[in-house]
Amino acid sequence: MTGSATETGKDAALRSLGALLDAYGADPARWPADDPRRAAAWALIDSGDPAALQAVASAGALDRALNRALDSVSAPAPSAALAGTVLQAAQRAGRGRAGLLWTSGLFRPAGVLACAMLLGIAVGAWSPVPVAGVGESRAAGLETELASLAALEENGDAGRFGSFAE
């Protein structure tokens, strides 16, 4: 019974090796390091199993043949019509890139935030009402507040603001 269990394990290891060779080729460096089939395939190769060694040799020959075929093939040069079409499409895309980003919504929140920030800076810079503490001494800021309170009293609005104006 142990002989048949060993043969079943060997068959599974051969299938794992075949799957790795089919998917990634004969170079073990291309096999995924976290693939659980890798350990069984290596154990089978290290044991010197003739079927495993034959499978690796066949996959290596196929890899070499494919590499030679790829090395001998060169990409055809694009036609003038194709090159012109690609250049025209790139120019159209280059002109519309900013609009595309804005209309796609990618920069819309950032643009709104930037506009609000610039509006706040502009209103603050050109505001006719002096802001206490900005470009003034502390005494000047206190004078501005006292002048505001005096204006409230002159207009008769001091009562509407309660103890705040007193």
Z-matrix of the N, CA and C atoms (Angstrom, degrees):
N
C 1 1.441
C 2 1.520 1 110.43
N 3 1.330 2 118.97 1 -34.03
C 4 1.461 3 120.13 2 179.74
C 5 1.517 4 111.30 3 -66.73
N 6 1.325 5 117.43 4 -30.98
C 7 1.462 6 120.35 5 179.34
C 8 1.515 7 110.97 6 -65.19
N 9 1.336 8 118.52 7 -41.33
C 10 1.467 9 120.31 8 -179.97
C 11 1.522 10 111.32 9 -71.33
N 12 1.333 11 118.19 10 -32.81
C 13 1.463 12 120.51 11 177.47
C 14 1.527 13 109.78 12 -67.68
N 15 1.350 14 116.74 13 -37.85
C 16 1.457 15 120.83 14 178.32
C 17 1.518 16 109.78 15 -66.94
N 18 1.315 17 117.30 16 -40.62
C 19 1.470 18 120.61 17 178.29
C 20 1.523 19 111.02 18 -64.43
N 21 1.326 20 117.72 19 -39.11
C 22 1.464 21 120.56 20 178.53
C 23 1.524 22 110.19 21 -64.75
N 24 1.351 23 117.36 22 -42.13
C 25 1.462 24 121.10 23 176.91
C 26 1.514 25 111.38 24 -63.72
N 27 1.363 26 115.59 25 -38.91
C 28 1.464 27 119.96 26 178.91
C 29 1.526 28 110.31 27 -66.27
N 30 1.328 29 116.66 28 -40.79
C 31 1.466 30 120.36 29 178.39
C 32 1.530 31 111.17 30 -63.54
N 33 1.337 32 115.75 31 -40.28
C 34 1.469 33 119.37 32 179.02
C 35 1.529 34 109.90 33 -66.24
N 36 1.354 35 115.89 34 -39.82
C 37 1.460 36 119.53 35 178.89
C 38 1.530 37 110.38 36 -66.17
N 39 1.328 38 117.76 37 -38.57
C 40 1.470 39 121.00 38 176.76
C 41 1.530 40 111.02 39 -64.25
N 42 1.341 41 115.85 40 -41.00
C 43 1.472 42 118.83 41 177.10
C 44 1.530 43 110.73 42 -63.82
N 45 1.343 44 116.67 43 -40.56
C 46 1.471 45 120.55 44 177.74
C 47 1.522 46 110.77 45 -62.82
N 48 1.334 47 116.04 46 -44.28
C 49 1.463 48 120.24 47 178.41
C 50 1.524 49 110.39 48 -61.98
N 51 1.322 50 116.84 49 -44.01
C 52 1.467 51 120.71 50 178.94
C 53 1.520 52 111.99 51 -61.38
N 54 1.340 53 116.40 52 -40.39
C 55 1.467 54 119.79 53 179.07
C 56 1.530 55 110.89 54 -65.67
N 57 1.330 56 116.99 55 -41.36
C 58 1.462 57 120.47 56 177.82
C 59 1.529 58 111.09 57 -64.47
N 60 1.347 59 116.21 58 -43.67
C 61 1.461 60 119.96 59 -179.64
C 62 1.525 61 111.10 60 -64.86
N 63 1.327 62 116.82 61 -39.69
C 64 1.469 63 120.53 62 179.45
C 65 1.529 64 111.59 63 -67.30
N 66 1.314 65 116.02 64 -38.53
C 67 1.463 66 119.34 65 -175.48
C 68 1.522 67 112.96 66 -81.99
N 69 1.353 68 117.33 67 -39.34
C 70 1.461 69 119.83 68 -169.78
C 71 1.525 70 114.51 69 -121.87
N 72 1.318 71 118.41 70 -6.96
C 73 1.451 72 121.16 71 179.42
C 74 1.518 73 112.32 72 89.68
N 75 1.334 74 115.38 73 -176.10
C 76 1.462 75 121.94 74 -172.85
C 77 1.523 76 113.29 75 -81.38
N 78 1.318 77 118.51 76 -14.92
C 79 1.461 78 121.16 77 -179.11
C 80 1.527 79 109.37 78 -80.28
N 81 1.335 80 117.91 79 111.03
C 82 1.474 81 119.92 80 -177.49
C 83 1.537 82 112.83 81 -63.91
N 84 1.309 83 118.46 82 -18.32
C 85 1.466 84 120.40 83 177.72
C 86 1.530 85 110.99 84 -65.99
N 87 1.328 86 117.57 85 -22.68
C 88 1.465 87 121.21 86 178.97
C 89 1.520 88 112.48 87 -87.24
N 90 1.310 89 117.66 88 -10.15
C 91 1.457 90 120.46 89 179.04
C 92 1.523 91 108.76 90 -74.69
N 93 1.321 92 118.38 91 137.47
C 94 1.472 93 120.25 92 179.43
C 95 1.531 94 110.86 93 -62.01
N 96 1.318 95 116.22 94 132.87
C 97 1.468 96 121.15 95 -177.35
C 98 1.525 97 111.75 96 -66.62
N 99 1.313 98 118.44 97 -28.56
C 100 1.458 99 120.83 98 -177.31
C 101 1.532 100 113.28 99 -94.56
N 102 1.315 101 117.56 100 8.20
C 103 1.463 102 121.04 101 178.86
C 104 1.528 103 108.96 102 -75.11
N 105 1.330 104 118.11 103 123.80
C 106 1.468 105 120.14 104 -177.78
C 107 1.533 106 112.85 105 -67.21
N 108 1.310 107 118.36 106 -19.38
C 109 1.474 108 121.13 107 179.64
C 110 1.520 109 111.79 108 -74.99
N 111 1.319 110 116.61 109 -19.18
C 112 1.463 111 121.46 110 -175.17
C 113 1.530 112 112.29 111 -60.78
N 114 1.323 113 118.45 112 -44.21
C 115 1.471 114 122.00 113 -177.52
C 116 1.527 115 110.79 114 -63.44
N 117 1.332 116 116.22 115 -43.17
C 118 1.469 117 119.33 116 179.90
C 119 1.526 118 110.36 117 -66.11
N 120 1.324 119 117.50 118 -38.97
C 121 1.460 120 120.73 119 179.56
C 122 1.519 121 110.72 120 -65.68
N 123 1.345 122 117.34 121 -42.76
C 124 1.467 123 120.74 122 178.51
C 125 1.520 124 111.10 123 -63.74
N 126 1.322 125 117.09 124 -41.27
C 127 1.467 126 120.56 125 179.86
C 128 1.525 127 110.10 126 -62.25
N 129 1.311 128 116.45 127 -40.04
C 130 1.465 129 120.50 128 179.96
C 131 1.531 130 111.00 129 -67.40
N 132 1.332 131 117.41 130 -41.22
C 133 1.464 132 121.04 131 178.22
C 134 1.525 133 110.19 132 -66.29
N 135 1.336 134 116.78 133 -43.98
C 136 1.466 135 121.25 134 -179.44
C 137 1.530 136 112.36 135 -65.03
N 138 1.325 137 116.39 136 -27.58
C 139 1.473 138 119.01 137 179.57
C 140 1.529 139 111.45 138 -73.03
N 141 1.342 140 116.69 139 -13.44
C 142 1.462 141 120.30 140 179.39
C 143 1.512 142 113.18 141 80.56
N 144 1.327 143 117.31 142 21.49
C 145 1.465 144 121.67 143 179.71
C 146 1.528 145 109.30 144 -59.33
N 147 1.339 146 117.63 145 125.99
C 148 1.473 147 120.27 146 -177.15
C 149 1.532 148 113.39 147 -60.11
N 150 1.325 149 117.48 148 -38.44
C 151 1.474 150 119.83 149 -179.41
C 152 1.532 151 110.28 150 -66.35
N 153 1.332 152 117.03 151 -39.24
C 154 1.465 153 121.09 152 179.57
C 155 1.528 154 110.18 153 -67.33
N 156 1.332 155 116.68 154 -44.52
C 157 1.458 156 120.14 155 -179.97
C 158 1.528 157 111.07 156 -64.22
N 159 1.331 158 116.74 157 -37.19
C 160 1.463 159 120.99 158 177.52
C 161 1.526 160 110.70 159 -65.92
N 162 1.332 161 117.15 160 -40.10
C 163 1.473 162 120.64 161 179.67
C 164 1.529 163 110.16 162 -65.30
N 165 1.339 164 117.45 163 -41.30
C 166 1.461 165 120.90 164 178.94
C 167 1.529 166 110.35 165 -65.57
N 168 1.338 167 116.83 166 -41.36
C 169 1.460 168 120.46 167 179.64
C 170 1.534 169 110.77 168 -64.41
N 171 1.321 170 117.18 169 -41.79
C 172 1.467 171 120.75 170 179.04
C 173 1.528 172 111.13 171 -64.64
N 174 1.334 173 115.74 172 -42.27
C 175 1.464 174 119.25 173 179.26
C 176 1.526 175 110.49 174 -66.38
N 177 1.327 176 118.02 175 -36.77
C 178 1.457 177 121.42 176 177.23
C 179 1.517 178 111.74 177 -64.37
N 180 1.343 179 116.62 178 -41.49
C 181 1.465 180 120.35 179 177.97
C 182 1.526 181 110.78 180 -63.61
N 183 1.335 182 116.47 181 -40.75
C 184 1.461 183 120.41 182 177.98
C 185 1.539 184 110.45 183 -64.68
N 186 1.330 185 117.33 184 -42.43
C 187 1.473 186 120.69 185 177.62
C 188 1.532 187 111.16 186 -59.01
N 189 1.326 188 116.25 187 -44.84
C 190 1.467 189 119.57 188 -179.73
C 191 1.523 190 111.33 189 -64.77
N 192 1.323 191 117.40 190 -41.51
C 193 1.466 192 120.76 191 179.28
C 194 1.538 193 110.48 192 -64.00
N 195 1.306 194 116.69 193 -42.59
C 196 1.472 195 119.73 194 179.34
C 197 1.526 196 111.13 195 -65.78
N 198 1.327 197 116.83 196 -40.18
C 199 1.471 198 119.77 197 178.78
C 200 1.526 199 111.43 198 -64.69
N 201 1.343 200 117.11 199 -39.37
C 202 1.466 201 119.78 200 177.16
C 203 1.523 202 110.28 201 -64.45
N 204 1.322 203 116.12 202 -41.74
C 205 1.462 204 119.76 203 -179.60
C 206 1.530 205 110.59 204 -64.78
N 207 1.313 206 116.74 205 -41.06
C 208 1.465 207 119.36 206 179.21
C 209 1.517 208 111.80 207 -67.91
N 210 1.335 209 116.97 208 -36.36
C 211 1.455 210 120.12 209 179.26
C 212 1.523 211 112.23 210 -67.50
N 213 1.322 212 117.46 211 -29.44
C 214 1.460 213 120.36 212 -177.04
C 215 1.522 214 112.84 213 -84.56
N 216 1.295 215 118.00 214 -11.87
C 217 1.469 216 121.60 215 -178.43
C 218 1.515 217 109.14 216 -96.13
N 219 1.334 218 115.06 217 132.50
C 220 1.464 219 118.96 218 174.78
C 221 1.527 220 108.06 219 -116.65
N 222 1.294 221 115.08 220 149.98
C 223 1.462 222 120.15 221 -179.87
C 224 1.520 223 109.39 222 -72.21
N 225 1.324 224 117.69 223 137.09
C 226 1.468 225 119.79 224 178.93
C 227 1.530 226 110.06 225 -69.48
N 228 1.312 227 115.80 226 148.86
C 229 1.463 228 121.02 227 177.46
C 230 1.523 229 108.77 228 -71.34
N 231 1.317 230 117.52 229 140.30
C 232 1.472 231 119.13 230 179.65
C 233 1.522 232 110.73 231 -69.63
N 234 1.302 233 115.37 232 149.18
C 235 1.462 234 119.60 233 178.42
C 236 1.527 235 109.00 234 -72.85
N 237 1.305 236 115.77 235 162.62
C 238 1.465 237 121.06 236 -179.93
C 239 1.527 238 110.56 237 -63.94
N 240 1.327 239 116.92 238 -36.36
C 241 1.466 240 120.26 239 179.71
C 242 1.533 241 110.61 240 -65.41
N 243 1.335 242 116.48 241 -42.11
C 244 1.465 243 120.06 242 178.93
C 245 1.525 244 110.75 243 -65.23
N 246 1.319 245 117.33 244 -44.30
C 247 1.467 246 120.86 245 179.71
C 248 1.525 247 110.34 246 -61.38
N 249 1.334 248 117.33 247 -42.18
C 250 1.464 249 120.84 248 178.64
C 251 1.523 250 111.84 249 -63.55
N 252 1.317 251 116.48 250 -41.97
C 253 1.466 252 120.50 251 179.29
C 254 1.519 253 111.10 252 -63.45
N 255 1.327 254 117.30 253 -42.90
C 256 1.469 255 121.24 254 179.94
C 257 1.526 256 110.21 255 -64.89
N 258 1.326 257 117.93 256 -42.82
C 259 1.462 258 120.88 257 179.42
C 260 1.521 259 111.88 258 -64.08
N 261 1.327 260 117.02 259 -41.00
C 262 1.469 261 120.20 260 178.35
C 263 1.524 262 110.89 261 -64.84
N 264 1.318 263 116.64 262 -41.30
C 265 1.470 264 119.98 263 178.83
C 266 1.528 265 110.69 264 -64.70
N 267 1.329 266 117.52 265 -38.59
C 268 1.465 267 121.13 266 178.92
C 269 1.525 268 110.89 267 -66.58
N 270 1.325 269 117.17 268 -38.49
C 271 1.462 270 120.08 269 178.74
C 272 1.521 271 110.86 270 -66.69
N 273 1.341 272 116.43 271 -41.60
C 274 1.474 273 119.23 272 178.08
C 275 1.523 274 110.38 273 -64.14
N 276 1.313 275 116.99 274 -41.20
C 277 1.464 276 120.74 275 179.89
C 278 1.516 277 111.04 276 -67.91
N 279 1.317 278 117.71 277 -36.34
C 280 1.464 279 121.22 278 179.51
C 281 1.511 280 112.10 279 -65.93
N 282 1.340 281 116.59 280 -37.76
C 283 1.464 282 120.17 281 179.57
C 284 1.516 283 111.12 282 -70.99
N 285 1.302 284 117.60 283 -35.04
C 286 1.462 285 120.51 284 -175.17
C 287 1.511 286 114.17 285 -96.59
N 288 1.326 287 118.61 286 7.68
C 289 1.463 288 120.13 287 -174.94
C 290 1.529 289 112.04 288 -64.02
N 291 1.327 290 117.88 289 -44.86
C 292 1.467 291 119.90 290 -178.79
C 293 1.522 292 109.87 291 -64.91
N 294 1.308 293 116.69 292 -42.33
C 295 1.467 294 119.37 293 177.88
C 296 1.508 295 111.89 294 -65.21
N 297 1.305 296 116.98 295 -36.93
C 298 1.457 297 120.97 296 179.28
C 299 1.517 298 110.70 297 -64.45
N 300 1.327 299 116.57 298 -43.56
C 301 1.464 300 119.57 299 179.59
C 302 1.521 301 110.97 300 -65.62
N 303 1.337 302 116.62 301 -39.05
C 304 1.453 303 119.33 302 -179.31
C 305 1.521 304 110.79 303 -69.69
N 306 1.345 305 117.62 304 -45.84
C 307 1.456 306 119.88 305 -177.29
C 308 1.512 307 112.48 306 -73.27
N 309 1.322 308 118.17 307 -24.01
C 310 1.460 309 119.05 308 178.94
C 311 1.521 310 111.45 309 -75.56
N 312 1.330 311 117.08 310 -11.67
C 313 1.453 312 120.28 311 177.81
C 314 1.511 313 113.62 312 90.71
N 315 1.326 314 117.86 313 3.47
C 316 1.453 315 120.23 314 -176.93
C 317 1.523 316 111.15 315 -68.16
N 318 1.337 317 117.71 316 -43.56
C 319 1.451 318 120.76 317 -177.42
C 320 1.525 319 112.50 318 -106.69
N 321 1.289 320 118.76 319 5.26
C 322 1.459 321 120.85 320 -176.80
C 323 1.531 322 112.31 321 -60.21
N 324 1.338 323 120.72 322 -49.27
C 325 1.475 324 118.98 323 178.81
C 326 1.526 325 112.47 324 -62.55
N 327 1.300 326 118.38 325 -38.72
C 328 1.461 327 121.14 326 179.39
C 329 1.522 328 110.17 327 -67.06
N 330 1.316 329 118.11 328 -37.89
C 331 1.455 330 121.53 329 178.54
C 332 1.525 331 111.94 330 -66.24
N 333 1.319 332 116.61 331 -41.45
C 334 1.457 333 120.35 332 178.21
C 335 1.524 334 110.23 333 -64.62
N 336 1.321 335 116.86 334 -42.53
C 337 1.467 336 121.14 335 178.98
C 338 1.533 337 110.66 336 -63.80
N 339 1.323 338 117.46 337 -42.04
C 340 1.460 339 120.93 338 179.24
C 341 1.532 340 110.68 339 -64.61
N 342 1.335 341 118.22 340 -40.80
C 343 1.466 342 121.09 341 178.22
C 344 1.524 343 110.76 342 -64.00
N 345 1.317 344 117.64 343 -42.54
C 346 1.461 345 121.03 344 178.93
C 347 1.525 346 110.77 345 -63.69
N 348 1.313 347 116.81 346 -40.18
C 349 1.456 348 120.93 347 179.30
C 350 1.537 349 110.08 348 -64.77
N 351 1.316 350 117.64 349 -45.85
C 352 1.467 351 120.76 350 179.47
C 353 1.526 352 111.23 351 -64.18
N 354 1.320 353 117.95 352 -38.38
C 355 1.455 354 121.16 353 177.97
C 356 1.527 355 110.02 354 -64.32
N 357 1.311 356 118.26 355 -42.05
C 358 1.460 357 121.67 356 178.11
C 359 1.514 358 111.98 357 -63.29
N 360 1.312 359 116.50 358 -41.58
C 361 1.469 360 120.23 359 178.21
C 362 1.520 361 110.06 360 -64.94
N 363 1.325 362 117.94 361 -43.25
C 364 1.463 363 121.32 362 -178.94
C 365 1.520 364 111.03 363 -64.66
N 366 1.323 365 118.28 364 -44.23
C 367 1.464 366 121.32 365 179.83
C 368 1.519 367 109.73 366 -64.47
N 369 1.326 368 116.91 367 -41.83
C 370 1.457 369 119.68 368 179.26
C 371 1.509 370 112.63 369 -66.10
N 372 1.324 371 117.38 370 -36.59
C 373 1.465 372 120.64 371 -177.93
C 374 1.519 373 112.11 372 -74.24
N 375 1.321 374 119.06 373 -36.13
C 376 1.454 375 121.84 374 -175.46
C 377 1.530 376 113.05 375 -104.67
N 378 1.313 377 116.23 376 13.66
C 379 1.459 378 120.21 377 -178.88
C 380 1.529 379 110.29 378 -68.53
N 381 1.358 380 118.36 379 133.81
C 382 1.460 381 120.10 380 178.76
C 383 1.530 382 112.64 381 -75.60
N 384 1.314 383 117.78 382 -16.75
C 385 1.454 384 121.55 383 -179.28
C 386 1.519 385 108.69 384 -88.16
N 387 1.329 386 118.26 385 122.21
C 388 1.463 387 118.85 386 179.63
C 389 1.528 388 110.53 387 -69.47
N 390 1.274 389 115.24 388 142.90
C 391 1.451 390 121.65 389 -179.95
C 392 1.514 391 107.68 390 -102.05
N 393 1.330 392 116.65 391 124.98
C 394 1.455 393 121.17 392 -177.06
C 395 1.517 394 110.12 393 -62.50
N 396 1.301 395 116.65 394 133.26
C 397 1.453 396 121.65 395 175.63
C 398 1.507 397 114.10 396 91.11
N 399 1.313 398 118.42 397 -10.74
C 400 1.456 399 120.73 398 -179.80
C 401 1.518 400 108.06 399 -100.30
N 402 1.292 401 117.14 400 106.73
C 403 1.448 402 122.03 401 178.20
C 404 1.526 403 113.42 402 73.44
N 405 1.292 404 117.74 403 12.47
C 406 1.450 405 121.46 404 -179.45
C 407 1.522 406 109.43 405 -129.94
N 408 1.304 407 115.28 406 163.47
C 409 1.458 408 118.62 407 172.67
C 410 1.519 409 108.73 408 -80.15
N 411 1.306 410 116.65 409 171.64
C 412 1.463 411 120.26 410 -179.81
C 413 1.533 412 110.41 411 -67.08
N 414 1.307 413 116.45 412 -36.44
C 415 1.473 414 120.45 413 179.50
C 416 1.523 415 110.16 414 -65.35
N 417 1.332 416 116.88 415 -39.43
C 418 1.460 417 119.79 416 179.37
C 419 1.523 418 110.15 417 -65.93
N 420 1.328 419 117.27 418 -37.46
C 421 1.463 420 120.25 419 177.52
C 422 1.506 421 111.16 420 -64.88
N 423 1.336 422 117.75 421 -38.91
C 424 1.461 423 121.87 422 177.82
C 425 1.520 424 110.15 423 -65.33
N 426 1.331 425 117.54 424 -39.25
C 427 1.461 426 121.44 425 177.51
C 428 1.523 427 110.64 426 -62.05
N 429 1.323 428 116.23 427 -39.76
C 430 1.466 429 120.14 428 179.66
C 431 1.520 430 110.07 429 -64.47
N 432 1.304 431 117.89 430 -41.12
C 433 1.464 432 120.67 431 179.44
C 434 1.523 433 110.85 432 -66.85
N 435 1.314 434 116.91 433 -41.53
C 436 1.459 435 119.82 434 178.83
C 437 1.524 436 110.83 435 -64.73
N 438 1.322 437 116.97 436 -38.00
C 439 1.466 438 120.34 437 178.12
C 440 1.524 439 110.18 438 -64.73
N 441 1.321 440 117.55 439 -37.22
C 442 1.463 441 121.32 440 178.57
C 443 1.517 442 110.15 441 -65.82
N 444 1.323 443 117.58 442 -41.79
C 445 1.450 444 121.04 443 179.19
C 446 1.529 445 111.23 444 -66.62
N 447 1.335 446 116.19 445 -37.63
C 448 1.464 447 119.65 446 178.27
C 449 1.520 448 110.17 447 -64.86
N 450 1.317 449 116.66 448 -37.94
C 451 1.464 450 120.11 449 178.83
C 452 1.519 451 110.21 450 -65.31
N 453 1.312 452 118.04 451 -34.22
C 454 1.467 453 120.94 452 177.94
C 455 1.531 454 110.11 453 -65.92
N 456 1.301 455 115.82 454 -41.26
C 457 1.461 456 119.21 455 -179.25
C 458 1.528 457 110.65 456 -67.21
N 459 1.327 458 117.28 457 -39.74
C 460 1.463 459 120.54 458 -179.81
C 461 1.514 460 111.43 459 -64.45
N 462 1.304 461 117.32 460 -35.67
C 463 1.462 462 121.23 461 -178.54
C 464 1.522 463 111.76 462 -82.41
N 465 1.303 464 117.32 463 -8.45
C 466 1.455 465 120.25 464 -178.16
C 467 1.516 466 112.70 465 80.09
N 468 1.307 467 117.05 466 13.85
C 469 1.459 468 120.95 467 -179.05
C 470 1.519 469 112.58 468 -91.22
N 471 1.309 470 119.09 469 -1.15
C 472 1.468 471 121.18 470 -175.49
C 473 1.511 472 111.03 471 -62.16
N 474 1.324 473 118.53 472 -34.59
C 475 1.471 474 121.36 473 -178.63
C 476 1.520 475 111.98 474 -69.47
N 477 1.304 476 117.62 475 -29.66
C 478 1.459 477 120.72 476 -178.76
C 479 1.513 478 111.83 477 -71.39
N 480 1.312 479 117.63 478 -21.18
C 481 1.460 480 121.19 479 -177.94
C 482 1.523 481 111.80 480 -101.56
N 483 1.320 482 118.15 481 7.28
C 484 1.451 483 122.89 482 174.69
C 485 1.506 484 112.05 483 64.01
N 486 1.335 485 115.49 484 -143.29
C 487 1.466 486 121.53 485 -176.60
C 488 1.536 487 111.21 486 -73.33
N 489 1.282 488 116.81 487 -8.35
C 490 1.461 489 120.30 488 -179.23
C 491 1.530 490 111.27 489 -64.08
N 492 1.341 491 117.00 490 -35.24
C 493 1.449 492 120.81 491 -177.65
C 494 1.535 493 112.44 492 -87.94
N 495 1.298 494 117.83 493 -5.21
C 496 1.465 495 119.77 494 -176.81
C 497 1.494 496 111.81 495 -87.62
